Amino acid sequence: MLLCLMPPLLPSMASDLKMRTAADHILWELQNNPDMWLQVVHILSNTQSLNTKFFALQVLEGVIKYRWNVLPVEQRDGMKNYISDVIVKVWIAVVLGFSYPPFLHYYKFLYTFEI
């Protein structure tokens, strides 16, 4: 019985794998684009998708870890100010009992990173 169901599923699984591979490739290209981090603030401010927010935080983390010293001082200061503001807003919401946002540990990591 199970073998009768498998053949119709195989093309669907192959198609899903191709779509996933294509999506992974696009995300990899975006994450490695040297200017992608400039869109992080816009992405975090305007999306409701947790996956998209997670992706944006990964981009920001990569810039801080690997490209921090080559960024102009103005951009580094702007990034520090943005991260500090987000942390304050998030903690106020947590303290007042409004929410506990996912990925809070990323913001804390970004703030405590040696910058």
N, C-alpha and C positions, 0 to 999 in steps of 0.2 A: 504494500500500500504506500509506504513512504517513498519508494522508488518511483511510483507513478506521479508523485507530487514534485519531485526534484527537478525534472527537466524544464518545466516552465519557470522555475525559480532561478536557474542558472543564468540566463541572459540578464535578468533583473539584477542579480548580484554583480555580474560583470559590469553592467552599466553604472551601478552605484559605486563600484571601485574606481571606475574611470572618472566619475564626477568628483569623488573624494580626492583622488590623485591630482586632478586639475585644480581643485580648490586649495589643496595643500601647496601646490606650486605657486599659485597666485598670492597666497598669504606669505609664503617664504620670500617672494619678490618684493612685496610691500614692506615686510619687516626689514629687509636688507636695503631698501631705498634710503639713501642718506638724509633725505628731507622728510621722510614719513613722520618722524617724531614731532615735526612742527604742527601736525594735525591732531596730536594727542589731546590737547585741551578741548578742541572742537568735538572730537569723538566722545570724550568722557562727559562733556556737558550736554550733548544732544542725543545720546542713544540710551535706550532702555534695555538693550540686549546685554546680558551679563557676559556672553561670549565675546562680544565686540569690545566691551570694557576691559575684559581680561587681555585681549589682544593688544589694545592700546597701552595697557600697563606693561606688558611684555616689551613693547617697542621702547617705552620710556626707560625701563630697567636696562635694556641693552645699551641705550645711549649713555646712561649714567655709568654703567660698568666699563664700557669699552671706548667711548668717544669723549668722555668728559673733558679731558685735558686739551682737546683740540677745539672745543667750542669757545666762541668769544665770551668774555666776562659778562657782557650784558645778557646773553642767552642763558648762561649758568645762573646768574642772579634771578632772572625771570622764572626759571624752572624752580629754583629754591623757594621763591615767593609763592608760586602757584601750589607747590606741594605742601608748603606750610599752611596756606589758606584752606586747602582741601582737608588736611588733617584736623584743623581747628573746627571746621564746619561739621565734619563727620563725628568728631568726639562730642560736640555740643548735641548733635542729634542722638547719640548713644546715651549720653548722661541724662538727657530729658526723656529718654525712653521711646523716642520715635522709631528708631530702627537700629539694626546692626548690619551695616552693609557688607556684602561679600567683598572679598579682596582687600579688606582693611589691612591685613598683614603686608600687602604690597606697598601701600602708602607708608606704613611704618618703616618698612625696609628702605624705601626711597628716601625717607627723611633721615634715617640714622646712618645712611651710607656716608662714607667720608668724603664730603663735598666741600 
